[in-house]
Each structure stands twice: as structure tokens, then as C-alpha cells.
Amino acid sequence: MKIFTKILNGNCAKKLKELENDSVDLVFTSPPYADQRKNTYGGIKPDEYVEWFLPISKEILRVIKPTGSFILNIKERVVNGERHPYVLELILAMRKHGWLWTEEFIWHKKNSYPGKWPNRFRDSWERLLQFNKNRKFKMYQEAVMVPMGDWAKIRLKNLSKTDKIRDESKVGSGFGKNISNWTKRDMVYPTNVIHTATECNNKNHSAAFPESLPEWFINLFTKKEDLVLDPFMGSGTTIKVAHLLKRNSIGIDIQEKYCTLVSTIIDQKEDLLFKKSKKNETNKKPRG
Ligand SMILES: C[S@@+](CC[C@H](N)C(=O)[O-])C[C@H]1O[C@@H](n2cnc3c(N)ncnc32)[C@H](O)[C@@H]1O
């Protein structure tokens, strides 16, 4: 199986135009958060964030397959003592353009820095917004199942009468559960909260996310040989993981240094993964 990785150097608002309609299975990305890290790779004013992002999300809507998903890692920053609503405004604007805001996952950062602030606590989570073109999209839930956990041994040891029948929700939601069904299972579906530490090893980017984050979503929303896109690639965490999981991938970054860096890393990984195969150089060089 030969997997391709394409690295494009430039503004993704323009570079995305080079991609085919309905061609991408998963977009997983973390754009610059408003005004943050403006000294390292530029920042967008919170009041201008929606206007800046909409042309990009329109292009993503065009290139994503009808069965694909778009996961946007983002968090609103504090401006003048309150959370700026640009993320909320962006969700509403994207819905107007045809996106469905299907789900919101939470990345719980298990090791966020301790600290003391006068009016709030340590920020320990970020949003991962899921957008889709259609209500029916591909999702491989079995790929991210987790062990049932020790609580089950205690909870399932002595089952009550109600535990052995389908117990309908008291609030009339239509949901119900039969606890006894779980006695035969070792693995369960996860929640929409992902508990993982922030990146400690990757020193190539000031805002890299941990590999476990794209890994979870790539497993959930794609199969081998599907196409994963990160239009704000940075040090290429998404691209590296996609490559290791044998997904095709495209990474875009406005800074040439990141494109060169990721090309080199993918080269090295290819050496590890495909020791005996001949490398296809043209697919891995940054294009201007
Ligand atoms: C938050 S970082 C991404 C970090 C990445 N997830 C990683 O693990 O390394 C955002 C990246 O977007 C890039 N960027 C900013 N504006 C861009 C644009 N208009 N088009 C493409 N890349 C852009 C920056 O150079 C930066 O590397």
C-alpha cells in the first residue's frame, strides 16, 4: 500500500483552491487562535476572526466529501475580562454557509500548568468542534472503544430487578438502558471528552497539539488510504499521525520552515515504515 503525503506552502485560503471538490475524508486542524502567538506566526484580531476564517471554511466545505467530517480545535480567548464570543459567532456563521454543527468534543488537558488568576481558574480544556456537510457521515466508533473499567466489576456484581430489564428514561427522552447487557462486555464506547496530556516531546512548534489527539479522530472518522487534510499544519502533527496510520494526507502552512520540517520528518518516517520501498520524491517536497 503506497500512501501519499503532500505539503503545500502558502496561505490556505488560496492553496485550498487547488484541491478537488468532494475529495477529503477528514479535515483536522488547529488554526491560530485570535491574537495569540502574534509574534511567532501572526494573529487575527478577535473582532475580525469570523471574517478571516469564513473564506477558509467555505473552501473546506467545497473540498470535503459529503461523508466527511471537519474537526476544528479552537478556544476563545479572554478579552477585557470576558471570553470573546468569536468561536460562537463563527459556529453561527458557518451554519449559515451550509455546515452542520454536529458535535462538540472536549480536549481535557490532563497536565495544564497550575497558576493563580484573580477571577478564574486554570484553563484545562479546549473545544474540538465537529462540522459536517450531511447528517449521514462516516464514523467508525468501534475503532475508539475503551476498556469498561473497574467500576463495572462493582456495579455489575449485584444486579437489581430494574437492572435486568430495559429501564426507560424518567425524563421522557426516549433513551433507555438495560444494565445487565453490559455484563458480557469488556469494551465500551467512549464519551465526547478526550483526556490527554498536552504535547511534551514536540519542540518544533509553540502550539503543537499531542499526537494522541489527531490519532483519535483519524481512527474515528477514516479508514486506511482515506485522505486527511490539515490546512494549518504547523509542525505537522496531523500529517505525521495520518502517515503512520496509513492515511493519505495534505498539509498546508503559510510558513516555509514548517513545510520543510514536515517534509524531512515524513522522509524519515517513510524510511521507518517502508524500508525497502522506493520513495516518491515529488510528493514530499514543499510547493510554493
Ligand atoms: C496552531 S498552529 C498549528 C500547530 C499544529 N497543530 C502542530 O501540531 O504543530 C497554526 C499554524 O497555522 C499557520 N498559519 C497561520 N495562518 C495561516 C494561513 N492563512 N494559511 C496556512 N497556514 C497558516 C501558522 O504558521 C501555524 O504554523
The ligand as an ORCA input file, in Angstrom:
! r2SCAN-3c Opt
* xyz 0 1
  C      -1.837     26.490     15.991
  S      -0.621     26.265     14.771
  C      -0.816     24.590     14.300
  C       0.040     23.669     15.108
  C      -0.093     22.223     14.668
  N      -1.384     21.673     15.035
  C       1.030     21.371     15.255
  O       0.735     20.356     15.937
  O       2.192     21.723     15.091
  C      -1.249     27.159     13.408
  C      -0.373     27.150     12.170
  O      -1.094     27.823     11.118
  C      -0.181     28.505     10.282
  N      -0.960     29.543      9.579
  C      -1.409     30.738     10.044
  N      -2.167     31.351      9.124
  C      -2.200     30.534      8.042
  C      -2.833     30.591      6.760
  N      -3.585     31.642      6.415
  N      -2.656     29.558      5.906
  C      -1.903     28.482      6.247
  N      -1.266     28.378      7.440
  C      -1.431     29.369      8.329
  C       0.889     29.023     11.215
  O       2.118     29.207     10.525
  C       0.940     27.894     12.279
  O       2.015     27.021     11.993
*
